[in-house]
Amino acid sequence: MRVSSLGDVIHNMPMVADILRHYPDAKIDWVVEEAYVDLVRMNDGVRTIIPFALRRWRKSLHRAATRAEMRRFHQDLRRDDYDVIFDTQGLLKTSLVMRMARIKSGGKRVGLANATEGSGYEPISRLFHTQSVPVGVHTHAVQRARMVAAAAFGYAIDTPADFNLQLPANLQQASRDWLPAEPYAVFFHATARAAKQWPQDNWRAIANTLAARDMPILLPWGSVAEKQTAQQLAAHMPNASVLPKLGMMDAVLLAQRATLAIGVDTGLTHIAAAFCRPTIELYCDSPRWKTEGNWSPTIINLGDTGQPPSVAEVRQAITTLLGSVEHVPNQTNRA
């Protein structure tokens, strides 16, 4: 169980593949925040998805419809008896959900024994475990979930992370007016915390670099402020387009089809990396060890907490991933 957020949900996917590799007949259900149901549905190793709408429910607990939804959630959660129930988030709310689910005689509830640095782990969650798994304070988010499952079942982690993400059929053949037919780059420039953002001048310099490859750049956004930033960027990028507001699965399609994804530490960057698209992850004010894409040579991770990557480093990463170009015109923004 990992109920939220976008990046966290993605980083738990390899846990499913690990379990099925060792127990091919395992039946795996997943409790997830309702906004991410379609995301989990892309993993065909998950049998049943149980939507959890706490964010919405707590705004309307006085309504009869909300209480009816909560009762249905409780019924869905207790429809089966489970051999093992996992909580890889380590929060009071997730441990309470773990406790509500029914468990077989001799079954166990397994979760984290301790926090990793900077995580929101709540020690009270251990009260609901029958097995608590210790992890190092600098354990990668993907590895942390894999370790919890490995400890529960007694197997070793001996393969690269496998996210097993498959676009649904209706998206595999999808065409969108905003999606170029030719190879394109996407800049995932937006993130909730300002300190994690990369300077606008740097994005513009990289746009100039990609213009030498005749590669269009797509700029997604999720809020009014992010749209304004995208418009400001595009105004100084001859090869850039500001996208319309995208739903979750269209944003996934955008990442999955990108020839090159460049992004700050945010969920959509991690989705591109999970698909093993050529991805450059930019860490400006968050620890790289925590979420860096380390499962494929198509992913390059740059920067670290308080050490934003330079334009020169990103340019070199582009060359590494896409190869060199014979002629690059003069560029006004150089690192």
Secondary structure as the mmCIF struct_conf table of DSSP 4:
data_model
#
loop_
_struct_conf.conf_type_id
_struct_conf.id
_struct_conf.beg_label_comp_id
_struct_conf.beg_label_asym_id
_struct_conf.beg_label_seq_id
_struct_conf.end_label_comp_id
_struct_conf.end_label_asym_id
_struct_conf.end_label_seq_id
HELX_RH_AL_P HELX_RH_AL_P1 LEU A 6 HIS A 11
TURN_TY1_P TURN_TY1_P1 ASN A 12 ASN A 12
HELX_RH_AL_P HELX_RH_AL_P2 MET A 13 HIS A 22
TURN_TY1_P TURN_TY1_P2 PRO A 24 ASP A 25
STRN STRN1 ASP A 29 GLU A 33
HELX_RH_3T_P HELX_RH_3T_P1 GLU A 34 TYR A 36
HELX_RH_AL_P HELX_RH_AL_P3 VAL A 37 ARG A 41
TURN_TY1_P TURN_TY1_P3 MET A 42 MET A 42
TURN_TY1_P TURN_TY1_P4 ASP A 44 GLY A 45
STRN STRN2 THR A 48 PHE A 52
HELX_RH_AL_P HELX_RH_AL_P4 LEU A 54 TRP A 57
TURN_TY1_P TURN_TY1_P5 ARG A 58 LYS A 59
TURN_TY1_P TURN_TY1_P6 LEU A 61 HIS A 62
BEND BEND1 ARG A 63 ARG A 63
HELX_RH_AL_P HELX_RH_AL_P5 ALA A 64 LEU A 77
TURN_TY1_P TURN_TY1_P7 ARG A 78 ARG A 78
BEND BEND2 ARG A 79 ASP A 80
STRN STRN3 ASP A 81 ASP A 87
BEND BEND3 THR A 88 GLN A 89
HELX_RH_AL_P HELX_RH_AL_P6 LEU A 92 MET A 100
BEND BEND4 ALA A 101 ALA A 101
STRN STRN4 ARG A 102 LEU A 112
BEND BEND5 ALA A 113 ASN A 114
HELX_LH_PP_P HELX_LH_PP_P1 ALA A 115 THR A 116
TURN_TY1_P TURN_TY1_P8 GLU A 117 GLY A 118
HELX_RH_3T_P HELX_RH_3T_P2 PRO A 123 PHE A 128
BEND BEND6 THR A 130 THR A 130
STRN STRN5 GLN A 131 VAL A 133
TURN_TY1_P TURN_TY1_P9 VAL A 137 HIS A 138
HELX_RH_AL_P HELX_RH_AL_P7 ALA A 141 PHE A 153
TURN_TY1_P TURN_TY1_P10 GLY A 154 GLY A 154
BEND BEND7 THR A 159 THR A 159
HELX_RH_AL_P HELX_RH_AL_P8 ALA A 169 GLN A 172
TURN_TY1_P TURN_TY1_P11 GLN A 173 GLN A 173
TURN_TY1_P TURN_TY1_P12 ASP A 177 TRP A 178
BEND BEND8 LEU A 179 LEU A 179
BEND BEND9 ALA A 181 GLU A 182
STRN STRN6 ALA A 185 PHE A 188
BEND BEND10 ALA A 192 ARG A 193
HELX_RH_3T_P HELX_RH_3T_P3 ALA A 194 LYS A 196
BEND BEND11 GLN A 197 GLN A 197
HELX_LH_PP_P HELX_LH_PP_P2 TRP A 198 PRO A 199
HELX_RH_AL_P HELX_RH_AL_P9 GLN A 200 ALA A 211
TURN_TY1_P TURN_TY1_P13 ALA A 212 ASP A 214
STRN STRN7 ILE A 217 LEU A 219
BEND BEND12 GLY A 222 SER A 223
HELX_RH_AL_P HELX_RH_AL_P10 VAL A 224 ALA A 234
TURN_TY1_P TURN_TY1_P14 ALA A 235 HIS A 236
TURN_TY1_P TURN_TY1_P15 PRO A 238 ASN A 239
STRN STRN8 ALA A 240 VAL A 242
HELX_LH_PP_P HELX_LH_PP_P3 LEU A 243 LYS A 245
HELX_RH_AL_P HELX_RH_AL_P11 MET A 248 ARG A 257
BEND BEND13 THR A 259 THR A 259
STRN STRN9 LEU A 260 VAL A 264
BEND BEND14 ASP A 265 THR A 266
HELX_RH_AL_P HELX_RH_AL_P12 GLY A 267 ALA A 274
TURN_TY1_P TURN_TY1_P16 PHE A 275 CYS A 276
BEND BEND15 PRO A 278 PRO A 278
STRN STRN10 THR A 279 TYR A 283
BEND BEND16 CYS A 284 SER A 286
HELX_RH_AL_P HELX_RH_AL_P13 ARG A 288 THR A 291
BEND BEND17 TRP A 295 TRP A 295
TURN_TY1_P TURN_TY1_P17 PRO A 297 THR A 298
STRN STRN11 ILE A 299 GLY A 303
STRN STRN12 ASP A 304 ASP A 304
TURN_TY1_P TURN_TY1_P18 THR A 305 GLY A 306
STRN STRN13 GLN A 307 GLN A 307
HELX_LH_PP_P HELX_LH_PP_P4 PRO A 308 SER A 310
HELX_RH_AL_P HELX_RH_AL_P14 VAL A 311 LEU A 322
BEND BEND18 GLU A 326 GLU A 326
BEND BEND19 THR A 332 THR A 332
#
